[in-house]
């Protein structure tokens, strides 16, 4: 502000040295005490005229106006030199008209104090709110028709020559078809024995259909581990046919009658030896738990006899070392495949 102050002081008309006015008393004394020659030609430089006083007041008023304008200009220049922020404000769009900061002058009680100029706060322009554009939905693309995958068959079917009996077995397994027993002559074509082999080539089951068969039985204590009705087969009496997996413990048969008088009484109860495990298809009346006849797995159908049973490894006696081992085998894939094959039997 010092250069501005100096400029204002330089143009202040109050600082101009006026012409010294004559002392009136001294002039009066000279008039009264001596002879003085007055002439109209003497310039009146020492006398201030009314017109000069008016010009002087006009110069003083003009100087004050110029000083006030300079102060205002200085305030405006000083307010423009603001500290630059390290975090610049986001770019905004300003309105067309530029706001002019207001200036207020506050006088102080001290006569010699300069007027205090306080610029108003810089106006803050709010950033316009921008609404994000709505997401555009891509045009629908016609998708290719979904073609369901072709199911891969997991089983294959065998039907006996006369077309009555059929069953399914897993893909990867194989069968061997042989001539079965028959009676009377001329009925051989309707008798077939089908041997089933698993994927490793081991014999796992046999199924027979023909007009002739025989068998025998005894007394056992049967524990049934699993059973289910075969929906596709009924016996000649209309009774149900079931798949079953059981443990059979042979029982001693007591001797009775006159022929055995005087002989020691035979021992009763379980016979010596391990239990026999049987998985087959038979009439429901032949699958009773507890002590009963071992029965037979021959089911009478319209064209003769049907039988189906699993073949366990003959080298293993018994087939399962313990009942727990037999129950564990029931959770294997092979057990599930054999059970499904027996339940698929259908007679038409």
Secondary structure, 3 states (H helix, E strand, C coil): CHHHHHHHHHHCHHHCCCCCCCCHHHHHHHHHHCCCCCCCCCCCCCCCCHHHHHHHHHHHHHHHHHHHHHHHHHHHHHHHCCCCCCCCCCCCCCCCCCCCCCEEEECCCCCCCCCEEEECCCCCCCCCCCCCCCCCCCCCCCCCCCCCCCCCCCEEEEECCCCCEEEEEECCCEEEEEECCCCCCCCHHHCEEEEEECCCCCEEEEEEEECCCCCCCCEEEEEEEEEEEEEEEECCCCCEEEEEEEEEEEECCCCCCHHHCCCCCCCCCECCCCCEEEEEEEEHHHCCCEEEECCCCCEEECCEEEEEEECCCCCCCCCCCCHHHHHHHCCCHHHHHHHHHHHCCEEC
